[in-house]
Amino acid sequence: MDIAIALLALVLVALMVSVNEHKLRRTNHRIARLEQKIDRVMEHLGIHESDPAMDQVAALAREGKKIQAVKLYRDITGADLLEAKNAVDRLESQA
């Protein structure tokens, strides 16, 4: 009986972790989409954010050091790989 209760508790914990991970991924995706939209609006309005670290990311992208630029972007922002790659691609195309 005790084993059944322990297994049930373990399954419930695993299910809760899975649900929270899904919600977190979904939230991160929504935040990334919002950041992309804000970036486009800022670009359209001619507003440029002054951030020395991002300037370094842009410089690396312009120099063709895309992998280093993506890594630095991820270190600065905590973005996932796809989001960082897309951001570096946008920086590269603005050059």
C-alpha atoms as one frame of an Amber mdcrd trajectory, in Angstrom:
protein
   0.000   0.000   0.000   2.815   2.405   0.906   4.558   1.654  -2.388   1.378
   2.444  -4.341   1.019   5.789  -2.578   4.678   6.614  -3.188   4.354   5.721
  -6.878   1.205   7.788  -7.206   2.938  10.749  -5.556   5.906  10.320  -7.893
   3.634  10.247 -10.954   1.811  13.371  -9.769   5.081  15.221  -9.209   6.333
  14.195 -12.655   3.080  15.365 -14.213   3.265  18.732 -12.444   6.872  19.223
 -13.571   5.911  18.376 -17.139   2.999  20.825 -17.118   5.187  23.589 -15.663
   7.900  22.964 -18.255   5.307  23.202 -21.034   3.963  26.463 -19.626   7.479
  27.850 -19.316   8.339  26.932 -22.923   5.099  28.517 -24.116   5.765  31.670
 -22.096   9.330  31.893 -23.396   8.048  31.537 -26.960   5.493  34.298 -26.430
   8.155  36.583 -24.911  10.462  35.928 -27.868   7.659  36.822 -30.303   6.932
  40.022 -28.387  10.614  40.965 -28.372  10.764  40.443 -32.139   7.723  42.677
 -32.615   9.178  45.368 -30.376  12.464  45.184 -32.294  10.593  45.684 -35.573
   8.621  48.630 -34.196  11.795  50.221 -32.852  13.505  49.692 -36.212  10.539
  51.210 -38.046  10.605  54.257 -35.766  14.367  54.592 -36.072  14.941  53.990
 -32.381  18.235  52.270 -31.637  18.883  50.746 -28.258  22.324  51.587 -26.962
  23.770  48.553 -25.251  27.534  48.024 -25.435  27.194  44.255 -25.132  24.690
  44.137 -28.001  26.997  46.382 -30.012  29.643  43.694 -29.565  27.163  41.038
 -30.763  26.419  43.170 -33.845  30.132  43.654 -34.498  30.735  39.914 -34.346
  27.823  39.325 -36.724  29.184  41.910 -39.192  32.626  40.273 -39.030  31.070
  36.943 -40.011  31.672  35.424 -36.579  28.114  34.214 -36.310  28.714  31.392
 -33.829  30.488  33.711 -31.393  27.736  36.311 -31.874  25.026  33.749 -31.114
  26.896  32.513 -28.029  27.399  36.045 -26.714  23.740  36.916 -27.392  22.652
  33.838 -25.435  25.006  34.735 -22.569  23.631  38.281 -22.417  19.938  37.549
 -22.812  19.472  33.953 -21.708  17.749  33.268 -25.022  17.491  29.796 -26.489
  19.549  28.829 -29.531  16.869  29.520 -32.160  15.947  32.904 -30.705  19.617
  33.915 -30.524  20.250  32.773 -34.101  17.257  34.755 -35.356  18.389  37.856
 -33.467  21.916  37.588 -34.872  20.477  37.087 -38.369  18.495  40.315 -37.937
  21.601  42.160 -36.714  23.572  40.760 -39.639  20.958  41.924 -42.161  20.950
  45.442 -40.680  24.663  45.810 -41.409
